[in-house]
């Protein structure tokens, strides 16, 4: 996914940094090129990233320069089949606001010099082979809004410092090898809209206070983890939540009926857990936005009540529970958002 942010440098921001120039950016990018070990599937960088004049950097493939200072503000090299590691020199791109190397074969740890990229707003490292832990300095990016680290091999616990990203809107860390509990600090980032930790080995309870400061959260995906306990009542405070994905998350407890009264909620996915209890008598109260209900393979009991008021629902999966009654069921796979 290529996501081009609109930004422009300001003199006030420039005063925070040493007086580097475009030649520094050129040297950093040429160093980056030397850390790429395979150009066979896409030789473009070999022929295009060459030294002529420093200003030619702004014409290189995947490079965008700012209009005011003529410094590199975006590095976009997605889907190019590149293999290599990230050099420390990349931390010298002091005006960089967007870093996108989505869907390549980069590997190794993230160098600590990346902490110097204080203007970073968007980072997309998904679908690579990065490993090692997410370093605590990752929480230093005060302007960072979009983070895609999914589909890599990151390990260890998610650092609490991630909660320092007070401009964050999207955090996608799904399909890695993270362990430990969900960092509580992330639930104080009021700007957060999408939070996705699907397919890791996170453990512990869902923090009871996790939903008190997330007025903008629209998507919460914690499926395929090793959590425990139930869904806290505080979830009712997620007034803009549209998709709740908790499939195969290890959760237990009584099915919370308040979920059906959350007017913004469109998809509830709690299949393959150990929820007990019954369905509410009124599954679709007035104003319900529910489109999909995925409750299969739990321990639900009781009857299936009239769903005639569910005019917006498209898919219901209540299979492999202990419910009585009949309903037309269309079984679809819950998407991992």
C-alpha positions as CSV (number, residue, x, y, z in Angstrom):
1,X,0.0,0.0,0.0
2,X,1.4,3.3,-1.1
3,X,0.3,6.1,1.2
4,X,1.6,9.5,0.4
5,X,1.3,12.0,3.2
6,X,1.0,15.7,2.5
7,X,3.6,17.6,4.4
8,X,6.0,20.5,4.2
9,X,8.9,21.4,6.4
10,X,8.8,24.5,8.5
11,X,11.7,26.7,9.7
12,X,10.8,26.0,13.3
13,X,11.3,22.3,12.8
14,X,14.6,22.8,11.0
15,X,16.1,24.6,14.0
16,X,16.0,21.3,16.0
17,X,18.5,19.6,13.7
18,X,22.1,20.1,12.7
19,X,22.8,22.0,9.5
20,X,22.9,19.0,7.1
21,X,22.2,19.4,3.4
22,X,21.1,17.3,0.4
23,X,24.5,15.8,0.0
24,X,24.0,14.2,3.4
25,X,20.8,12.6,2.1
26,X,22.6,11.4,-1.0
27,X,25.3,9.7,1.0
28,X,22.8,8.1,3.2
29,X,20.8,6.7,0.3
30,X,23.9,5.4,-1.5
31,X,24.9,3.7,1.8
32,X,21.4,2.1,1.9
33,X,21.9,0.9,-1.6
34,X,25.2,-0.9,-0.6
35,X,23.2,-2.8,2.1
36,X,20.9,-4.3,-0.6
37,X,22.3,-7.6,-1.6
38,X,19.9,-8.6,-4.4
39,X,18.6,-6.4,-7.2
40,X,17.8,-9.3,-9.6
41,X,14.1,-8.9,-9.6
42,X,14.2,-5.1,-9.9
43,X,17.5,-3.6,-11.1
44,X,16.0,-0.1,-11.2
45,X,18.0,1.2,-8.2
46,X,21.3,0.1,-9.8
47,X,20.8,2.2,-12.8
48,X,18.8,5.1,-11.3
49,X,20.5,5.7,-7.9
50,X,23.8,7.0,-9.2
51,X,26.0,10.0,-8.3
52,X,25.8,12.9,-10.7
53,X,25.0,16.0,-8.6
54,X,23.5,16.1,-5.1
55,X,20.3,17.7,-6.4
56,X,19.7,14.7,-8.6
57,X,18.7,12.7,-5.5
58,X,15.2,14.3,-5.8
59,X,14.8,12.6,-9.2
60,X,15.7,9.1,-8.0
61,X,13.1,6.3,-8.1
62,X,11.2,6.2,-4.8
63,X,12.4,9.6,-3.6
64,X,10.4,12.7,-2.8
65,X,12.0,15.9,-1.8
66,X,10.3,18.8,0.0
67,X,9.6,22.0,-1.9
68,X,11.0,24.4,0.7
69,X,14.3,22.8,1.8
70,X,14.9,20.3,-1.1
71,X,15.6,17.6,1.4
72,X,14.4,14.0,1.2
73,X,11.0,13.7,2.9
74,X,9.8,10.3,1.6
75,X,11.4,7.0,0.7
76,X,9.0,4.7,-1.0
77,X,10.3,1.3,-2.3
78,X,7.4,-1.1,-2.0
79,X,7.0,-4.3,-3.9
80,X,10.5,-4.2,-5.5
81,X,11.8,-7.7,-4.5
82,X,14.7,-6.1,-2.6
83,X,16.8,-8.2,-0.2
84,X,19.1,-6.6,2.4
85,X,19.3,-4.9,5.8
86,X,18.6,-1.4,7.0
87,X,21.9,0.5,7.6
88,X,22.4,3.0,10.4
89,X,23.0,5.7,7.7
90,X,19.3,5.9,7.1
91,X,19.0,7.7,10.4
92,X,20.7,10.7,8.7
93,X,17.7,11.4,6.6
94,X,16.7,14.1,9.1
95,X,13.7,15.4,7.1
96,X,12.2,12.0,6.4
97,X,8.5,11.9,7.1
98,X,7.6,8.7,5.2
99,X,9.4,5.4,5.0
100,X,7.7,2.6,3.0
101,X,9.6,-0.6,2.1
102,X,6.4,-2.8,2.1
103,X,6.6,-6.3,0.6
104,X,10.3,-6.8,0.1
105,X,12.8,-9.2,1.8
106,X,14.6,-7.0,4.2
107,X,15.8,-8.7,7.4
108,X,17.7,-8.1,10.6
109,X,17.1,-5.7,13.5
110,X,16.1,-2.1,13.3
111,X,19.2,0.0,13.9
112,X,19.1,2.4,16.8
113,X,20.0,5.4,14.5
114,X,16.5,5.3,13.1
115,X,15.5,7.1,16.4
116,X,16.9,10.3,14.8
117,X,14.0,10.4,12.3
118,X,12.0,12.7,14.5
119,X,9.8,14.0,11.7
120,X,8.6,10.5,10.8
121,X,4.8,10.4,10.3
122,X,4.4,7.1,8.4
123,X,6.4,3.9,8.5
124,X,5.5,0.7,6.6
125,X,7.8,-2.3,7.1
126,X,5.2,-5.0,6.6
127,X,5.7,-8.2,4.6
128,X,9.5,-8.4,5.2
129,X,11.7,-10.6,7.4
130,X,12.7,-8.2,10.2
131,X,13.3,-9.8,13.6
132,X,14.4,-9.0,17.1
133,X,12.5,-6.8,19.6
134,X,10.9,-3.5,19.0
135,X,13.3,-1.1,20.7
136,X,12.1,1.3,23.4
137,X,13.3,4.3,21.3
138,X,10.4,3.5,18.9
139,X,8.3,5.6,21.3
140,X,10.3,8.8,20.5
141,X,8.5,9.6,17.2
142,X,6.1,12.3,18.4
143,X,4.7,12.9,14.9
144,X,4.2,9.3,13.9
145,X,0.6,8.6,12.8
146,X,0.7,5.3,10.8
147,X,2.7,2.2,11.8
148,X,2.7,-1.0,9.8
149,X,5.0,-3.6,11.2
150,X,2.8,-6.6,10.4
151,X,3.9,-9.9,8.8
152,X,7.5,-9.9,10.0
153,X,9.3,-11.9,12.7
154,X,9.6,-9.4,15.5
155,X,9.9,-11.0,18.9
156,X,9.8,-10.1,22.6
157,X,7.3,-7.9,24.3
158,X,5.7,-4.8,22.8
159,X,7.5,-1.9,24.6
160,X,5.4,0.3,26.9
161,X,7.0,3.3,25.2
162,X,4.7,2.7,22.3
163,X,2.1,4.6,24.4
164,X,4.2,7.8,23.9
165,X,3.1,8.0,20.2
166,X,0.5,10.6,21.0
167,X,-0.3,11.3,17.3
168,X,-0.8,7.7,16.4
169,X,-3.8,6.7,14.4
170,X,-3.0,3.2,13.1
171,X,-0.9,0.5,14.7
172,X,-0.7,-2.8,12.9
173,X,1.6,-5.4,14.4
174,X,-0.2,-8.6,13.4
175,X,1.5,-11.9,12.5
176,X,4.7,-11.5,14.4
177,X,6.0,-13.4,17.4
178,X,5.3,-10.9,20.2
179,X,4.8,-12.2,23.7
180,X,3.9,-10.7,27.0
181,X,0.9,-8.6,27.8
182,X,-0.8,-5.8,25.8
183,X,1.1,-2.6,26.7
184,X,-1.3,-0.5,28.8
185,X,0.2,2.7,27.6
186,X,-1.3,2.3,24.2
187,X,-4.7,2.8,25.7
188,X,-3.9,6.4,26.5
189,X,-3.4,7.4,22.9
190,X,-6.7,9.1,22.3
191,X,-6.0,9.6,18.5
192,X,-5.9,5.9,17.9
193,X,-8.3,4.6,15.3
194,X,-7.1,1.1,14.4
195,X,-5.3,-1.4,16.7
196,X,-4.3,-4.8,15.3
197,X,-2.3,-7.4,17.2
198,X,-3.7,-10.5,15.4
199,X,-1.6,-13.6,15.2
200,X,0.9,-13.2,18.0
201,X,1.4,-14.9,21.4
202,X,0.1,-12.1,23.7
203,X,-1.1,-13.2,27.1
204,X,-2.9,-11.8,30.1
205,X,-6.3,-10.1,30.6
206,X,-7.8,-7.4,28.6
207,X,-7.1,-4.4,30.8
208,X,-10.3,-3.1,32.4
209,X,-9.3,0.5,31.8
210,X,-8.2,-0.1,28.2
211,X,-11.2,1.7,26.7
212,X,-11.6,4.8,28.8
213,X,-9.4,7.0,26.6
214,X,-10.0,5.8,23.1
215,X,-12.9,7.9,21.7
216,X,-11.8,7.4,18.1
217,X,-11.1,3.7,18.0
218,X,-12.9,2.0,15.1
219,X,-11.1,-1.3,14.8
220,X,-9.8,-3.6,17.6
221,X,-8.3,-6.9,16.4
222,X,-6.7,-9.2,19.0
223,X,-7.6,-12.6,17.4
224,X,-5.2,-15.5,17.4
225,X,-3.5,-14.8,20.7
226,X,-3.2,-16.4,24.2
227,X,-5.3,-14.1,26.3
228,X,-7.5,-15.0,29.3
229,X,-10.5,-13.7,31.1
230,X,-13.5,-12.0,29.6
231,X,-14.5,-8.8,27.9
232,X,-14.5,-5.9,30.4
233,X,-17.6,-3.8,30.8
234,X,-15.5,-0.8,29.9
235,X,-15.7,-1.8,26.3
236,X,-19.0,0.1,26.2
237,X,-16.9,3.3,26.3
238,X,-15.6,2.6,22.8
239,X,-18.4,4.7,21.3
240,X,-17.0,4.6,17.7
241,X,-16.0,0.9,17.6
242,X,-17.0,-0.7,14.3
243,X,-15.1,-4.0,14.2
244,X,-14.3,-6.1,17.3
245,X,-12.2,-9.2,16.3
246,X,-11.4,-11.5,19.2
247,X,-11.5,-14.9,17.4
248,X,-9.3,-17.7,18.9
249,X,-8.0,-15.3,21.5
250,X,-8.3,-17.7,24.6
251,X,-11.1,-15.7,26.2
252,X,-13.7,-17.0,28.6
253,X,-16.6,-15.7,30.7
254,X,-20.2,-14.9,30.0
255,X,-21.1,-13.4,26.6
256,X,-21.6,-9.6,27.4
257,X,-24.9,-8.4,26.2
258,X,-23.9,-4.8,26.2
259,X,-22.0,-5.4,22.9
260,X,-25.4,-5.6,21.1
261,X,-26.3,-2.1,22.4
262,X,-23.1,-0.4,21.0
263,X,-24.7,1.5,18.2
264,X,-21.6,1.9,16.1
265,X,-20.6,-1.8,16.2
266,X,-20.9,-3.6,12.8
267,X,-18.9,-6.8,13.3
268,X,-18.5,-8.9,16.4
269,X,-16.1,-11.8,16.0
270,X,-15.6,-13.9,19.0
271,X,-15.6,-17.4,17.5
272,X,-13.4,-20.2,18.9
273,X,-13.2,-19.0,22.5
274,X,-14.9,-20.3,25.6
275,X,-17.7,-17.9,26.1
276,X,-20.8,-19.2,27.9
277,X,-24.2,-17.8,28.6
278,X,-27.1,-17.0,26.3
279,X,-27.9,-14.7,23.5
280,X,-29.8,-11.5,24.4
281,X,-33.5,-11.6,23.7
282,X,-33.1,-8.5,21.5
283,X,-30.1,-9.1,19.3
284,X,-30.7,-6.1,17.2
285,X,-32.1,-3.2,19.2
286,X,-33.3,-0.1,17.4
287,X,-30.4,1.7,15.7
288,X,-28.2,-1.4,15.5
289,X,-25.5,-1.3,12.8
290,X,-24.6,-5.0,13.1
291,X,-23.6,-6.6,9.8
292,X,-21.9,-9.7,11.0
293,X,-22.1,-11.9,14.1
294,X,-19.4,-14.7,14.4
295,X,-19.9,-16.7,17.6
296,X,-19.1,-20.2,16.4
297,X,-17.4,-22.8,18.6
298,X,-18.1,-21.4,22.0
299,X,-20.2,-22.7,24.9
300,X,-23.3,-20.7,24.4
301,X,-26.7,-22.1,25.6
302,X,-30.4,-21.3,25.4
303,X,-32.6,-20.3,22.5
304,X,-32.1,-18.4,19.3
305,X,-34.6,-15.5,19.4
306,X,-36.4,-13.8,16.6
307,X,-33.9,-11.9,14.5
308,X,-36.6,-10.2,12.4
309,X,-35.4,-6.8,13.5
310,X,-31.9,-7.4,12.2
311,X,-32.3,-5.7,8.9
312,X,-28.7,-4.8,8.4
313,X,-27.2,-8.2,9.3
314,X,-25.7,-10.1,6.4
315,X,-23.9,-13.0,8.1
316,X,-24.6,-15.0,11.3
317,X,-22.5,-17.9,12.4
318,X,-23.7,-19.5,15.7
319,X,-22.5,-23.1,14.8
320,X,-21.0,-25.5,17.3
321,X,-22.6,-24.1,20.4
322,X,-25.3,-25.6,22.6
323,X,-28.1,-23.4,21.3
324,X,-31.6,-24.5,20.5
325,X,-33.8,-23.4,17.6
326,X,-33.0,-22.8,14.0
327,X,-31.7,-19.9,11.9
328,X,-30.5,-19.6,8.4
329,X,-26.7,-19.5,8.8
330,X,-24.2,-18.2,6.2
331,X,-20.7,-19.1,7.4
332,X,-17.9,-16.8,6.2
333,X,-14.4,-16.4,7.5
334,X,-13.8,-13.5,9.8
335,X,-11.3,-11.2,8.1
336,X,-8.2,-10.2,10.1
337,X,-8.3,-6.4,9.9
